């Protein structure tokens, strides 16, 4: 039954809107746990994983995953688990879930860089989990290769022991160069801190509604060729917030990497309605906010294609109190090529982007080298500012963490802001309802058997309010809830 549902998802993935698709994915997750279509729920503590102790849980978690039949759920009760190098290879229909991104944390332990590795797997969902890179020096993260139909929703990836930028990338989620492109990838409603997000060699990729704060090395959100003969096609990168990118390729990058790459295609990219924010806490020089092409246009390449790229309605904000500047770049939105690099940007549209930047003599708003056929550049505006006009990032991963006859508890990832977040506004059933100064709230004004719909917005110290989070609905229980969270919460859904 569940396999058929996944086949339906894959058939219609490309034509559904992201908002509809996200709702279907999580509704699918909830329905399949609550009904017989889920083969099993595997609790990792039943296999010897013990949260909040000093022992490595890798063996127990690997054993639990190996024991899980297809179309089942691997459940991590709240707490911190130590692990690294756990593999999920050639598996189908597994869901990895916890009690919420702020309550269940999988922490890298030891010297091995990767927390999880997955090759050749299909129909995986990763949701309601926190991941701690714990002092990664280079690379690491949750690595996928040759993957199909992967949904990464409502998580938090961070580094509790942040290391300075070094010789290598610092990954959260990374889809690397395998034998075939990874395909049908959804990454949405996550918070990533002090790490980067990279999806290379992919087809039908959706990266939406995430916050990436202080990414290091390559780019906040990047698609790179890695080698010759690479395809990256049909990407939508929209409604994300990237704060203080300090890497060489800036906030969002679609790049030949290495610059000598040949016979590769970067086609049909939609980079829409993202916010790239440089706060007053950032100094030094950096790269363009959005960058496509190559990092070194003095290197010759052969038969690379950049085609059908739209960069539209993005907002780039440099806090007027920051000593940071864009450095030695030609454009804040920059397409880098040359006659030597030997490719042009065909069917490229750069329009309706707003750049808040007080240095009117600084680099151009948009500069595209080697403009190809059907190049459109219009309505890109630079504005000077003297006050804080930038709202915080939209809160991510809103989740119910406890439901009883008399109470609903909510939790969400913290928002990021160019100055500071002062509070969160909770909306219930579409109306402003309450405030919280932390990333959680308990609603005790509820009635048994009633369903409530919540969203959350962040407000900064200047009164700017973010957009509202994705919603969560919860039905008040008619029986006493379990505050320890030892059971999967199946009474809430995500829309």
C-alpha positions in Angstrom: 0.0 0.0 0.0 2.7 2.5 1.0 4.8 1.6 -2.0 1.9 2.5 -4.3 1.5 5.8 -2.6 5.2 6.6 -3.1 4.8 5.7 -6.8 2.0 8.2 -7.0 4.2 10.9 -5.4 7.0 10.3 -7.9 4.6 10.5 -10.9 3.2 13.8 -9.9 6.2 15.4 -8.2 7.1 17.6 -11.1 3.7 19.2 -11.6 2.6 19.9 -8.0 3.3 23.2 -6.3 5.8 23.1 -3.4 3.1 24.1 -0.9 0.8 21.3 -2.0 3.7 18.8 -2.2 4.9 19.5 1.3 1.4 19.0 2.7 1.0 15.7 0.8 4.4 14.4 2.0 3.8 15.1 5.7 0.1 14.1 5.5 1.3 10.8 3.9 3.8 10.4 6.8 1.1 10.9 9.4 -1.5 8.7 7.7 0.8 5.9 7.1 1.9 5.8 10.7 -1.6 6.0 12.0 -2.8 3.2 9.7 -1.7 -0.3 8.7 0.2 1.0 5.7 3.2 1.4 8.0 5.0 -2.0 8.3 6.6 -1.1 11.6 7.8 1.6 14.0 11.3 0.9 15.1 12.3 2.6 18.4 16.1 2.9 18.5 16.1 2.6 22.3 14.7 -0.9 22.0 18.0 -1.8 20.2 20.2 -0.4 22.9 20.5 3.3 22.0 20.5 5.4 25.2 20.0 9.1 24.9 21.9 11.6 27.1 24.7 9.3 28.1 28.4 9.3 27.0 28.4 6.1 25.0 28.4 5.9 21.2 25.0 4.8 19.9 26.1 4.0 16.3 26.0 0.2 16.6 22.5 0.2 18.2 21.1 2.7 15.7 22.7 0.8 12.8 21.2 -2.4 14.1 17.8 -0.8 14.4 18.0 0.4 10.8 19.2 -2.9 9.5 16.2 -4.6 11.3 13.6 -2.2 9.9 11.6 -3.7 7.0 10.8 -1.6 4.0 8.1 1.1 4.5 8.7 1.5 8.2 9.7 4.3 10.6 12.9 4.6 12.6 11.9 6.6 15.7 14.4 8.5 18.0 12.7 9.5 21.3 13.8 12.9 22.7 17.4 13.3 23.9 20.9 13.4 22.5 22.4 10.4 20.7 26.1 10.0 19.8 26.8 8.5 16.5 28.7 8.7 13.2 29.1 6.8 10.0 25.6 5.2 10.1 24.7 3.9 6.7 21.3 3.6 4.9 22.2 1.9 1.6 19.9 0.5 -1.0 16.8 0.9 1.2 13.3 2.0 0.3 10.5 3.6 2.1 12.1 4.5 5.5 11.2 7.5 7.7 13.6 8.8 10.2 11.9 10.9 12.8 12.1 12.2 16.4 10.1 14.3 18.8 11.1 17.6 17.2 14.2 19.3 15.9 14.8 21.0 19.3 14.2 17.8 21.3 15.9 14.9 19.5 19.5 15.5 18.5 21.8 13.1 16.6 25.4 14.3 17.5 28.5 13.4 15.6 30.9 11.5 17.9 34.5 10.6 17.2 36.8 11.5 14.3 34.6 10.2 11.4 33.2 13.2 9.6 29.8 12.0 8.3 26.9 11.5 10.6 24.8 9.4 8.1 25.7 8.1 4.6 23.1 6.8 2.1 23.8 5.3 -1.3 21.1 4.0 -3.7 18.2 4.6 -1.4 14.7 5.7 -2.5 11.6 7.1 -0.8 13.2 8.3 2.4 11.8 11.0 4.7 13.9 12.7 7.4 11.9 14.9 9.8 11.7 16.4 13.3 15.3 15.7 14.1 18.3 17.9 15.2 21.8 17.1 13.8 24.9 18.3 15.5 28.1 18.3 13.4 30.1 18.8 16.7 33.3 20.4 15.6 33.6 19.3 12.0 36.8 20.6 10.4 35.8 19.8 6.8 33.1 18.0 4.8 30.9 15.7 7.0 27.1 16.0 7.3 24.3 13.7 6.1 25.6 12.5 2.7 23.4 11.1 -0.1 24.4 9.5 -3.4 22.3 8.0 -6.2 19.1 8.9 -4.2 15.5 9.2 -5.4 12.5 10.7 -3.8 14.0 12.1 -0.7 12.1 14.5 1.6 14.0 16.5 4.3 11.5 18.5 6.3 11.4 20.2 9.7 15.0 19.6 10.9 17.8 21.6 12.5 21.4 21.0 11.5 24.0 22.9 13.5 27.5 22.7 14.9 27.8 23.0 18.7 31.6 23.3 18.5 32.0 25.5 15.4 35.4 25.5 13.8 36.9 28.3 11.7 36.7 28.1 7.9 39.5 25.8 6.6 40.5 24.0 3.6 37.3 22.1 3.1 33.5 22.6 3.0 31.4 22.2 6.1 28.3 20.3 5.1 24.9 19.8 6.6 22.9 18.0 3.9 24.9 17.1 0.8 23.9 15.2 -2.3 27.2 14.3 -3.9 28.5 13.0 -7.2 27.4 9.4 -7.5 27.0 7.1 -10.5 23.6 8.6 -11.5 22.0 11.9 -10.6 19.9 12.1 -7.4 16.3 12.8 -8.4 13.1 14.2 -6.8 14.6 15.9 -3.8 12.6 18.1 -1.4 14.5 20.1 1.3 12.1 22.4 3.2 11.4 24.1 6.5 14.8 23.4 8.0 17.3 25.5 9.9 21.0 25.1 9.1 23.6 27.0 11.2 27.3 27.3 10.6 27.2 24.8 7.8 26.3 24.8 4.1 23.7 23.0 2.0 24.8 21.4 -1.3 22.8 19.5 -3.9 25.1 18.4 -6.8 24.3 16.2 -9.8 20.5 16.4 -9.2 17.3 16.4 -11.2 14.0 17.8 -10.0 15.3 19.5 -6.8 13.2 21.8 -4.5 14.9 23.8 -1.8 12.2 26.0 -0.2 11.5 27.8 3.1 14.8 27.1 4.8 17.1 29.3 6.9 20.8 29.0 6.4 22.7 31.0 9.0 26.5 31.7 8.8 27.4 29.1 6.1 31.1 28.6 5.5 33.3 27.9 2.6 31.5 27.4 -0.7 28.0 28.8 -0.5 24.9 28.9 1.7 23.0 26.9 -0.9 25.0 25.5 -3.8 24.9 23.3 -6.9 28.3 22.4 -8.2 29.5 20.1 -11.0 32.2 18.3 -9.0 33.5 16.7 -12.2 33.0 16.5 -16.0 29.8 15.2 -17.5 27.5 16.4 -14.8 23.9 17.4 -15.1 22.0 19.6 -12.6 18.5 20.3 -14.0 15.1 21.5 -12.8 16.0 23.2 -9.5 13.7 25.6 -7.6 15.4 27.5 -4.9 12.9 29.8 -3.3 11.7 31.5 -0.1 14.9 30.8 1.7 16.8 33.1 4.1 20.6 33.1 4.0 22.4 35.1 6.8 26.0 36.1 6.7 27.5 33.8 4.1 31.3 33.9 4.4 32.3 31.5 1.7 34.0 32.1 -1.6 30.8 31.7 -3.6 28.4 33.7 -1.5 24.8 33.1 -0.7 23.5 31.0 -3.6 25.9 29.5 -6.2 25.3 27.5 -9.4 28.9 26.8 -10.4 31.4 24.8 -12.4 33.6 23.3 -9.7 36.4 22.8 -10.4 36.5 25.7 -12.9 38.0 23.3 -15.5 34.9 21.2 -15.6 33.7 20.3 -19.2 30.7 18.6 -20.8 28.3 19.6 -18.1 24.8 21.1 -18.1 23.3 23.5 -15.5 19.8 24.0 -16.8 16.3 25.2 -15.6 17.1 26.9 -12.3 14.5 29.1 -10.6 16.1 31.3 -7.9 13.1 33.2 -6.5 12.1 35.3 -3.5 15.1 34.5 -1.4 16.5 36.8 1.3 20.3 37.1 1.6 21.2 39.1 4.7 24.6 40.6 5.8 24.3 41.6 9.4 26.0 44.3 11.4 28.1 41.5 13.1 29.8 40.6 9.8 33.0 42.2 8.7 35.6 41.8 5.9 35.1 41.2 2.2 33.2 38.4 0.5 31.7 37.2 -2.7 28.6 38.0 -4.7 25.3 37.3 -3.1 24.1 35.2 -6.0 26.6 33.8 -8.4 26.4 31.6 -11.5 29.1 30.3 -13.9 32.7 29.7 -12.9 34.9 30.7 -10.0 37.9 31.3 -12.4 37.1 32.5 -16.0 40.7 32.2 -17.0 40.4 28.4 -17.2 39.3 27.0 -20.6 36.4 24.5 -20.7 34.6 22.6 -23.4 30.9 22.3 -24.1 29.4 23.4 -20.8 25.8 24.7 -20.9 24.1 27.3 -18.7 20.5 27.6 -19.9 17.1 28.7 -18.7 17.9 30.4 -15.4 15.6 32.8 -13.7 16.9 35.0 -10.8 13.9 37.0 -9.7 12.3 38.9 -6.7 15.2 38.2 -4.4 16.1 40.7 -1.6 19.7 41.3 -0.7 20.3 43.3 2.4 23.6 44.7 3.8 23.1 46.2 7.2 24.3 49.9 7.1 26.1 49.3 10.4 28.2 46.5 9.1 31.8 47.1 7.9 31.4 44.1 5.6 31.5 44.7 1.9 31.1 42.5 -1.2 34.8 42.6 -2.0 36.4 42.4 -5.4 33.4 41.2 -7.3 31.9 42.6 -10.5 28.3 42.3 -9.5 26.2 41.5 -6.4 24.3 39.2 -8.7 27.1 37.9 -10.9 27.4 35.6 -13.9 31.1 34.7 -14.5 32.4 33.5 -17.8 34.7 34.6 -20.6 35.7 33.8 -24.1 38.3 31.5 -22.6 35.8 29.8 -20.3 33.9 29.2 -23.5 30.3 29.2 -22.4 27.5 31.8 -22.4 24.3 32.3 -20.3 21.4 31.5 -22.6 17.8 32.3 -21.7 18.8 34.0 -18.5 16.4 36.4 -16.7 17.5 38.7 -13.9 14.6 40.9 -12.8 12.8 42.5 -9.9 15.5 42.0 -7.3 15.9 44.5 -4.5 19.4 45.3 -3.1 19.6 47.4 0.1 23.2 48.7 -0.1 24.4 52.1 0.9 27.6 52.1 -1.1 26.3 53.6 -4.4 29.8 53.4 -5.9 30.3 49.8 -5.0 30.0 46.9 -7.4 27.1 46.7 -9.9 23.8 45.3 -8.9 23.9 42.8 -11.8 26.8 41.9 -14.0 26.6 39.0 -16.4 29.6 38.1 -18.5 29.0 36.4 -21.9 25.3 37.1 -22.2 23.8 34.6 -24.5 20.5 34.4 -26.4 17.3 35.8 -24.8 19.0 37.6 -22.0 16.6 39.8 -19.9 17.7 42.2 -17.2 15.0 44.5 -15.8 13.7 46.3 -12.7 16.6 45.5 -10.4 16.7 48.3 -7.8 19.3 49.4 -5.3 18.1 51.3 -2.2 20.0 53.1 0.6 18.7 52.7 4.1 19.4 54.4 7.5 17.1 52.2 9.6 16.4 48.5 10.1 13.9 47.4 7.6 14.7 43.7 7.3 12.4 41.3 9.1 13.7 38.1 10.7 13.7 34.8 8.9 10.5 32.8 9.0 10.5 30.3 11.9 11.1 26.8 10.7 10.0 23.3 11.9 7.0 24.3 13.9 6.0 21.1 15.7 3.6 19.9 18.4 5.6 18.3 21.2 2.8 17.4 23.6 -0.9 17.1 23.3 -3.3 16.3 26.2 -6.9 17.0 27.1 -6.0 20.4 28.4 -2.8 21.5 26.7 -0.9 21.7 23.4 2.8 22.4 23.4 4.5 23.9 20.4 8.2 24.2 19.5 10.1 25.7 16.6 13.6 26.5 15.4 14.9 30.0 16.3 14.8 32.7 13.7 17.7 34.8 12.5 17.8 38.5 12.2 20.4 41.2 11.2 20.1 42.7 14.7 18.1 40.5 17.1 14.8 38.6 17.4 12.8 40.0 20.4 9.8 37.7 20.4 7.5 35.4 18.5 3.9 35.9 17.7 1.7 32.8 17.8 -1.3 32.7 15.5 -4.1 30.3 16.2 -6.8 29.6 13.6 -5.5 32.5 11.5 -5.7 35.1 14.3 -2.9 36.6 16.4 -3.2 34.8 19.7 -0.1 35.0 22.0 3.6 35.9 22.3 6.6 34.0 23.3 10.2 35.1 23.9 11.5 31.6 23.4 11.2 28.9 20.7 8.3 27.2 22.4 4.8 27.9 23.7 2.2 26.0 25.7 -1.5 26.6 24.9 -3.7 25.6 27.9 -6.8 27.4 26.6 -8.1 24.5 24.6 -11.1 22.2 24.5 -11.2 18.4 24.4 -11.7 17.0 20.9 -11.2 20.4 19.1 -8.7 20.9 16.3 -6.5 24.0 16.3 -4.2 25.4 13.5 -1.1 27.3 14.5 1.5 29.4 12.7 4.4 31.4 14.2 6.1 34.7 13.1 9.3 36.3 14.4 9.5 40.0 15.4 12.8 41.9 15.7 13.7 44.7 18.1 12.7 47.3 15.4 9.2 45.8 15.2 9.7 44.1 11.8 7.7 40.9 11.6 8.6 37.9 9.5 6.2 35.9 7.4 4.3 33.2 9.1 5.7 29.7 9.4 4.2 26.7 7.8 1.2 25.6 9.8 0.7 22.7 12.1 -2.7 21.4 13.2 -3.4 19.6 16.4 -6.5 17.9 17.8 -6.9 18.0 21.6 -6.8 14.5 23.0 -9.7 12.9 25.0 -7.2 10.9 27.1 -4.2 12.0 29.2 -1.1 12.8 27.1 2.5 11.5 27.6 4.8 14.3 28.4 7.9 12.1 28.0 7.1 11.7 24.3 7.8 8.0 24.2 5.2 7.5 21.6 4.9 9.0 18.1 2.6 12.0 18.0 0.1 11.1 15.3 -2.6 13.6 16.2 -1.0 16.6 14.5 -0.4 17.2 10.8 1.5 19.7 8.6 -0.1 21.7 5.8 
